Amino acid sequence: MSRLPCLFVLFALLALARLVHAAPETYTGIAPVNGQGEDERAAALKTALANVVIEQTADATILSRADVASAVAQASRYVLQYGYERNSSGAAPLQLVAQFDRGAVDAMLAQLGLRAAAPTANAGTSQARVWIGGLRNADDWLRVAGFLAHDPAVRDSRPLFAHDDGVLMQLTLAGGLAAFLDAVSGKGMLEVEQGAAAGTDAEATLVLKP
């Protein structure tokens, strides 16, 4: 494999750090979809926000309140970005993954007289060190940076060490490493390899597919 120039590695790591840390704090909502049409997307955004509201209030019946249902119906006011992933479970072939503005959603909950159930942003998270290899050029770096920045399971991502065609990443995950690796292997972009990369203390190794 070709080697990444040291200067390029430095700039790539800085760009990755900016991509991961520049984004505002968000809530992630997921909803199954059959396609990417406008009408289905609008309905899925409402479902995704409804799931966020239920999760944050710990009340599965909260949408029976007319004022809450009315607020959720305006999901487009709170969404920052969204994307589609293959749905590995359920009848729908895809799932919409939406990132909602945490501050705006919290303000909406407060206005409705509701209080978030989660006390800390890091509740239920875990730490893992993962080696990501197969990085040959700037396009490869952009692909990995975008993947980490938008994956709903990755709460934080920090580069620790770069060498040759790979980098050691410290990940903060919503859930365990095993669940993250299972999800990654189903997305077709990164291949999970057995064991740690030589010369690293990584807990897992991922290789970017060409």
C-alpha positions as CSV (number, residue, x, y, z in Angstrom):
1,M,0.0,0.0,0.0
2,S,1.1,3.5,-0.7
3,R,2.2,5.8,2.2
4,L,0.5,9.0,3.2
5,P,2.9,12.0,3.3
6,C,3.4,13.3,6.8
7,L,2.2,16.8,5.9
8,F,-1.0,15.4,4.3
9,V,-1.7,13.3,7.4
10,L,-1.4,16.4,9.6
11,F,-3.8,18.4,7.4
12,A,-6.2,15.5,7.2
13,L,-6.3,15.0,10.9
14,L,-7.0,18.7,11.5
15,A,-9.8,18.6,8.9
16,L,-11.3,15.5,10.5
17,A,-11.2,17.2,13.9
18,R,-12.9,20.3,12.5
19,L,-15.6,18.2,10.8
20,V,-16.4,16.2,14.0
21,H,-16.3,19.0,16.5
22,A,-17.7,21.9,14.6
23,A,-21.2,20.3,14.4
24,P,-23.7,21.5,17.0
25,E,-25.0,19.1,19.7
26,T,-27.8,17.1,18.2
27,Y,-30.5,14.5,19.0
28,T,-30.6,11.6,16.5
29,G,-34.0,10.2,15.4
30,I,-34.5,7.2,13.1
31,A,-37.6,6.1,11.1
32,P,-38.1,3.3,8.5
33,V,-38.8,4.3,4.9
34,N,-39.6,2.6,1.6
35,G,-38.0,5.3,-0.5
36,Q,-36.6,8.8,-0.6
37,G,-39.6,10.7,-2.0
38,E,-40.6,14.1,-0.5
39,D,-43.9,13.0,1.0
40,E,-42.4,9.9,2.7
41,R,-39.4,12.0,3.9
42,A,-41.7,14.5,5.6
43,A,-43.6,11.8,7.4
44,A,-40.4,10.1,8.4
45,L,-38.9,13.3,9.9
46,K,-42.0,13.6,12.1
47,T,-41.7,10.0,13.2
48,A,-38.0,10.5,13.9
49,L,-38.6,13.6,16.0
50,A,-41.5,11.8,17.8
51,N,-39.0,9.0,18.7
52,V,-36.6,11.7,20.1
53,V,-39.4,13.3,22.2
54,I,-40.5,9.9,23.6
55,E,-36.9,9.0,24.4
56,Q,-36.2,12.3,26.1
57,T,-39.4,12.4,28.2
58,A,-39.4,8.6,28.9
59,D,-43.2,8.7,28.2
60,A,-44.4,6.4,25.4
61,T,-47.9,8.1,25.6
62,I,-46.7,11.7,25.3
63,L,-47.9,12.1,21.7
64,S,-51.5,11.7,22.8
65,R,-51.2,15.3,24.0
66,A,-52.5,17.5,21.2
67,D,-49.9,20.2,21.8
68,V,-47.0,17.7,21.7
69,A,-48.3,16.2,18.5
70,S,-48.6,19.6,16.9
71,A,-45.0,20.5,17.8
72,V,-43.8,17.2,16.4
73,A,-45.7,17.8,13.2
74,Q,-43.3,20.8,12.6
75,A,-40.2,18.5,12.6
76,S,-38.7,20.4,9.7
77,R,-38.1,23.4,12.0
78,Y,-35.7,21.3,14.2
79,V,-33.9,19.1,11.7
80,L,-30.2,20.0,10.9
81,Q,-29.5,17.2,8.4
82,Y,-30.7,13.8,7.4
83,G,-29.5,10.8,5.4
84,Y,-30.6,7.3,4.5
85,E,-29.1,3.9,5.5
86,R,-29.9,0.4,4.6
87,N,-32.4,-1.0,7.1
88,S,-31.0,-4.4,8.4
89,S,-34.2,-5.2,10.3
90,G,-37.9,-4.7,9.6
91,A,-39.9,-4.6,6.4
92,A,-38.8,-1.3,5.1
93,P,-35.6,-1.4,3.0
94,L,-34.2,1.9,4.2
95,Q,-34.2,4.0,7.3
96,L,-34.0,7.8,7.6
97,V,-31.5,9.0,10.1
98,A,-32.1,12.7,11.2
99,Q,-30.0,15.0,13.3
100,F,-32.2,17.5,15.3
101,D,-30.9,20.7,16.9
102,R,-30.6,19.7,20.6
103,G,-31.0,23.3,21.9
104,A,-34.1,23.9,19.8
105,V,-35.7,20.6,20.8
106,D,-34.9,21.2,24.5
107,A,-36.5,24.7,24.2
108,M,-39.6,23.1,22.6
109,L,-39.9,20.6,25.4
110,A,-39.5,23.3,28.0
111,Q,-42.2,25.4,26.3
112,L,-44.5,22.4,26.5
113,G,-43.8,21.9,30.2
114,L,-41.7,18.8,29.6
115,R,-38.3,17.9,31.0
116,A,-35.7,15.7,29.4
117,A,-35.2,12.4,31.0
118,A,-31.5,12.0,30.2
119,P,-29.3,13.8,32.8
120,T,-26.0,13.8,30.8
121,A,-25.0,13.9,27.2
122,N,-22.6,10.9,27.7
123,A,-25.1,8.6,29.4
124,G,-24.9,5.1,27.9
125,T,-21.7,5.7,25.9
126,S,-18.5,3.7,25.7
127,Q,-14.9,4.4,24.6
128,A,-13.0,2.4,22.0
129,R,-9.8,2.7,20.1
130,V,-10.1,1.7,16.4
131,W,-7.4,1.5,13.7
132,I,-8.7,2.7,10.3
133,G,-6.5,1.6,7.4
134,G,-6.5,1.7,3.6
135,L,-6.3,5.5,3.4
136,R,-4.6,6.4,0.1
137,N,-5.5,9.9,-0.7
138,A,-7.5,13.0,0.2
139,D,-10.8,11.5,-1.1
140,D,-10.4,8.5,1.2
141,W,-9.9,10.8,4.2
142,L,-13.0,12.8,3.2
143,R,-15.0,9.5,3.0
144,V,-13.9,8.4,6.5
145,A,-14.4,11.9,8.0
146,G,-17.9,12.1,6.6
147,F,-18.8,8.6,7.8
148,L,-17.6,9.3,11.4
149,A,-19.2,12.7,11.5
150,H,-22.6,11.5,10.4
151,D,-22.8,8.0,11.9
152,P,-25.5,8.3,14.7
153,A,-23.5,5.7,16.9
154,V,-20.4,7.9,16.9
155,R,-20.8,10.7,19.6
156,D,-17.1,11.8,19.3
157,S,-14.1,10.9,17.3
158,R,-10.4,12.0,18.0
159,P,-7.3,11.0,16.0
160,L,-4.5,9.8,18.3
161,F,-1.8,8.5,16.0
162,A,-1.2,8.3,12.2
163,H,1.2,6.0,10.4
164,D,1.6,4.9,6.7
165,D,-2.0,4.4,5.4
166,G,-3.9,4.5,8.6
167,V,-4.9,6.3,11.8
168,L,-5.7,5.3,15.3
169,M,-9.0,6.8,16.4
170,Q,-10.5,7.3,19.9
171,L,-14.2,6.8,19.5
172,T,-17.0,7.7,21.9
173,L,-19.9,5.3,21.0
174,A,-23.6,5.3,21.8
175,G,-23.5,1.6,22.8
176,G,-20.7,-1.0,22.7
177,L,-18.0,-1.6,20.2
178,A,-19.4,-4.9,19.0
179,A,-22.7,-3.2,18.0
180,F,-20.8,-0.5,16.2
181,L,-18.7,-3.0,14.2
182,D,-21.8,-5.0,13.3
183,A,-23.5,-1.8,12.0
184,V,-20.3,-0.8,10.1
185,S,-20.0,-4.1,8.3
186,G,-23.5,-3.8,7.0
187,K,-22.9,-0.4,5.4
188,G,-20.4,-1.6,2.8
189,M,-17.8,1.1,3.2
190,L,-15.5,-0.2,5.9
191,E,-14.4,-3.8,6.2
192,V,-13.9,-5.2,9.7
193,E,-10.7,-7.2,10.2
194,Q,-9.9,-9.6,13.0
195,G,-7.5,-8.4,15.6
196,A,-5.6,-5.2,16.2
197,A,-3.3,-3.6,13.6
198,A,0.4,-4.3,14.2
199,G,2.1,-1.8,16.5
200,T,-1.1,-0.3,17.8
201,D,-3.3,-0.8,20.9
202,A,-6.5,-0.7,18.9
203,E,-9.4,-2.9,19.9
204,A,-10.5,-3.3,16.4
205,T,-9.3,-2.8,12.8
206,L,-11.3,-1.3,10.0
207,V,-10.1,-1.0,6.4
208,L,-11.6,1.4,3.9
209,K,-12.9,-0.5,0.8
210,P,-11.6,0.8,-2.6
